[in-house]
Amino acid sequence: MTKPSETEYDRLAGRLIDAGHPLAEIEAALSGLNITLPTWGFGDSGTRFAVFPQPGRPRDVFERIEDAAQINALTRSAATVALHLPWDHVHDLERLKSCLEARGLSASSINPNLFQDPDYRLGSLTNPSPSVRKKALSHLLQCVQVAEALGSPAQSLWLADGINYAGQDDLAERRSRMKEGLTRLYSEMPPDQSLLLEYKPFEPSFYAADIADWGSAVLLCAHLGDRAKVLVDLGHHLHGTNIEQIAVVLAGEGRLGGLHLNARKYADDDLIVGSTNPFELFLLFATLRATVPSLPPLTLDQAHNVEAKLEAILLSVMNLQIAYAKSLLVDLAVLRDAQESGDVVSAHRVLLDAFETDVRPLCAKVRMERGAEADPIAALRGSRYLEQKVSERR
């Protein structure tokens, strides 16, 4: 999309004002939208068959931060970065923190890695071997220290733990080991850090995943304490799951810790967010807006295998701005009146009216007012940033 013309924006603004929408409040809310960028989204990725390197890809965490800063400069909606250890390991944490601050960024969640080490073939915290469980816990505690040094507010934990065959291990024992390890981790975390537990019904464990669903996750959180919350990944669900309902239930219990944003067609595809089911993304924002006073932390969690990474991340941020802007157009008072009167079609049409509104001129205007770009992808291509990095990062 190119720079919106005065006519495009004025036409949209006029319609919104005529419909009674508080345009200034909508623009202010959209200006405050922040999406955390994952460092792993900038690196090499692929399928289980192959990894597909891209020219100019960052070689270390400092170059990943450099790319994240470029995304934020083009959108002004991505001022925080999620780090993954040991992928982003450095010895000098002060240098890492200074690098973030110098580029106007800050650390969001720290994401431990308990799925790549060969020792974790049979699990990490739930492994039958006490020595492997001790090793996994040691890594988690190191991540707590890194979070303290960087000022990160949360540990974001996804465990690949589970089993592939019936009888491979005792399910009750694995649950007990899980609770023991997480209890120790939680007890060592400072009071200003939260523990975000992610769930996934399958992959890589195909008989039983140790944290398979949001119910399993929220029970663990209740066992641990108030600072333990559930992280909802849009790709970690079976077909047909009502994700916005899960988010509302967790939010109502004070256990919604954040959203990992991506898109899926079949399983955990990690596609550009909003690329397969934009209505679901809109409904998630609209439902949360009607339920909670502010959005939970939002983090991209995607793997860009065939598309250009920076452009894909930019498109994800833009799609989120669009979905959120549309959700701000939902007239909650009219919606509630229709709901309370049992007017099913009118209630549904309130949502459709907001979803079908083309808010791209509005999003472009808000970006420009914040010093970003009307069309971030076109601006990236015109800047020759990637060509420069290809030359520098040979």
N, C-alpha and C positions, 0 to 999 in steps of 0.2 A: 504494500500500500504506500502510495506517495503522500507527501504533505497534504493534509486536508485543506480544501479550499474554504474560504470564509463562508461560502454558500452552504457547503456540506455541513459544517459544524453548526452554523446559525439555524439551518433547517431542522437539524436534530434537536438543538437546544430549544428552539421554539416549540417543537412538539412536546418535549419533556415538560417545559414550563406550563404549557396549556393543559397538560394532563395532571398538573399539580405536583410534579416531582421537585423536590428541593435541590436544584442543580448545583448550587454551591456546596452543599453538604455531600452530594454524590462525588463531586470532583475532589473534595478534601479527603473523603474515605479512600478513593482510588489512589490518591497521592501517597497515602500511608501504607499501601500494600507492600509487604516485603516477602520475598521468596528466597530461601536459602539455597545456594548452589553447592552441589556435592563435588569435591575435588575429583572423585573417581569418574565423574561424567566427562572429564576432559581427557582422560587417558585412553590407552589402547583398550579395545573391547572386541567382542565377536560372539560366536556361538560356541556350543560345546564341541564343534568340529574344527574351528579355526579362529585365530585372532587376526584382525585386520588393522594393521598400523596405518595411520594417516600422516601425510607430510606435515611438518610443523607442530606435531603433538608435543605437549610439555613433557620434559624429562624428569622433573622433580616437583616437589610441592611448591617451591617458589615460582616456578613457571606456571603451575596450575592456578596459583593466586593471581598471577599477572593476567591470565585469561579471564578469570572470574571478575577482576576489576574492569576489564574491557566490557563484559556483559553488563555490569552495573552502570558504567558510563553511558551506555547506549540506551538503557531502559530506566534507570533510577528506581528499580524495584528489586534489587538483589544485593543488599549490603552485608549479608552474612554468608559464611562459608562453613560447610560441614566437612570435617576431616576424618580420614580413615587410617587406622593404624594396624599393621606397621607400614602400609603403603606410603604414608606421609611422615614417616619417622625422621626426625632430625635430632642431633645431639644438642644443638643450641636453640632452646625454646624461646629465649628472649629475642633472638634474631627473627624467628618465625612470627612472634607476636608483633615485633616492630614492622615486619614486612606487611602484615595485615593492616596495621594502623596507618602506615604510610600511604596505603592505597584506599583508605577510607572504608575498610572492611573490618569485621570482627568474627571471631570463631563462634559458631553455633554448636551443634552437637559433636561429640567425639564418638566415632563408630569403631568399636573393636572388631578384630577379624579372628573368628574362631572356626574357620571352615577351610582354610587352605593348607595348614600344616598337616603333613602325613600322620602325625600322632593323633589327629582328630578324626581319623577314618571311622571310628565307632562312636564318635561324639566328643564333646568337650566337657562341659559341666556335668553331663550325664554319662560320661564314659565309664565302663566297668573298672578301669584302672585308676586307683587313687593317685598315682603319680601324674597321669594325664590331667585329671581334674585339678590337681594342685598347679600344674603348669598353666591351665586355662585361667584359673583364678588369679594367678600372678600377673598375667597379661591384662586382665580386667582392672586390677588395682593400679597397674602402671598407667592405664588410660585415665584413671581418676586423677593421678598426679599431673598428667599432661593437661587435663581440663582445668585444674587449679592454676597451672602456670599460664595458660592462655586466656583465662577468664571465661571459659566455656560453661554454659549453664546446665548441660545435660550429657548423660551417657545414653547413646542410642544403640540398643542391642538386638541384633537378629541372630538366632542360633540355628545352624543347620542340623542340630542334633535330632536324631530319630533312628528308626530301624527300617530295614527293607523287607524283612521276612518274619513271619510269625514264629515265635520261640527264640528269636535272635537274642533277646534280652527281656528282663522282667519289667513290664510297664510301670508297675507301682514303685519299684526300686528306682527307676529312672526319674520318676516324679519326685521322689524323696531326695535324690542327689541334686536335682535342679533347685529345689527349695533350699537345701543346705548351702549350695554355692551362691545363690542370689542373696540369701540372708547375710552371708559373710560380706559380699560386695556392698550391699546396701548399708551395712553397719559401718563401713569404712568411708563412705561418701560424706563429704561436708554438707552442712544443712542447706547450702545455696545451690546444690546440684540435684537434678532430677534423674531418675532412671526410667527410660522409655523402652518398653518391651514390645517387640514386633512379633507377629504371628504369621504362619503360613501353613496351609493345609497339606501341601506335599512339595516335593523337590527340595533337596536331593533324597529325602527319605520318603519312600513310597508305600510303606505299610503303616507307619505311625510316626508323625512328627511330634516332637516333645512339647512344642507350643503350637498347636495346630489351628487354633481359632481364638477369637476375641474373648470367649468365655474362659478358656484356659489361661489366657494372659491376664485378664482382670482378676481372676482368683489369686494368681501369684502376686499381683499388685496389692490386693487386699491383705494378703499375708505379710507383705513387706512393710507397708506404711503409706502415708499420704503423698510422699514425693515419688512414688512409683506409679507410672501411668502407661496407658496402652498407645502404641503407635500404629496407625492404620495406613497400610500401603494399598493403593488402589489396585495393584496387580495381584495381591495375595488373597484372592477369593475364588471360590468355585463359581461356575457360570450361573448368572441370574441372581447373585447375592445383592441385597439392597444395602449398599455401602452407606448411603446417607442415613438410613435407620440405625445402623451400628454406631455411626458417629454421634447421632443424637442421644442414644442410650448412654454411651460412654461419657458424653459431655454432661448429661444430667446427673451422673454419679460422680462428677469431678475427676474422671479418669481418662479423658481424652488428652493425650500428651502431644499429639501432632499428626500431620498427614505427610506421607511419602507419595509424591505425585508423579504419575506416569499414565500410560494408556495400554490397554491389552485387547487382544482379539481372541486368544485361546487360553493362555496361561499367564505366567509372569513375563510378558513380552518386553516390558520396559521401553515402550515406544514414546514418541513425543506426546506430552500430555494434551488432551483434547483432540487427538487425531482420529480416534475411533468412536468415541461416544461423548460429544460435547454437551449433550443434554444432561447426562449424568453428572458431569463436572459442574454445570450450572446449578443443578438441583442440590448438589452437595453444599455449595456456597449459600444458596437460598435457604436451605433448611437450617444450616448453622446460624445464619443471620437472624432467623426467627427464634433461635434457641439460646444462643450465648451472646454476651455483650461484646466479645471480640473474637477474632479468628484464632485458632490454635497455631502453633508454628507450622509453616509450610516449607517443605523441602523437596526439590526435584530428586528423583531417584530413577535414572534412566541410563540406558546403554545405547550409544549411537554407533551402529556398526557399519552401515552403508551410506548414511547421510553425513554431510559435513558437520562436525561436532558443534562448533560455535554457532553456526546458523540454526542447528536443531535446538540448542539451548535457548537461543534468542526467541525462536518460534514458540517454545514452551512457555517462556515468560510472557510473551505477548498473548498467547491463548489464555493464560491465567488472568491477565488483566481484563481481557474481554469477558470471560466467564464471571469474574467478580463484578465488573461493571454492570453486567446484565442482572445479576442478583440484587444489586442496589436499586434496580428499577421496580422490583416487586413491591407493590403496595400492600404492606402487611395488614393494614386496617381493613381494606376491602377484602383481602384474602380471608381474614378471620370472620368477617361478616358472612361471607359465602359459606365458610365451613360450618359456622354455628347455625345457619339456616338450612343446612343440608343441601345446598345448591352445588351439586357435584361438578356440573359442566362449567359454571361460572368460576368456581375455585380453580379448576384446571386451566381455564382461559387466562386467569390472572398471571399464572406462571408462563403460559405460552406467549402472552403479549410481551412480557419482559424478554424472554428468550429469543424471540424473533426480531427484536429491535437491533438494528445495525449500530453498534456502539463504537465502531472503529474510529470514526472522527473524534469522538470524545476521548478515547484512550490516547490517540495521537496528540491531541491538544494538551492533555495532562502531562504526557511525557515531555513535550516541548517546553512547557512552563517550568518544568523541573530541570531544564538544561540537558535533556536527553534528545532522542531522535524521533521524528514522526514515523519513519520507517527504519527501524534498527538494522534489519538485514541488508537493505540497500546501502545504508551508511557504512556497515562493516565492509561490504564489497568495495565500496568506493574509497575506503581508507587504505586499502591494500595492507591491512594489519596482518592478515594471514600470510601473504607473500613475504612480508618482512620476517615473520617468525619462522617460516620455512627456511629462509636463508640463515637466520641466527641459530636455529636448533638442528643443524645438520648432524 
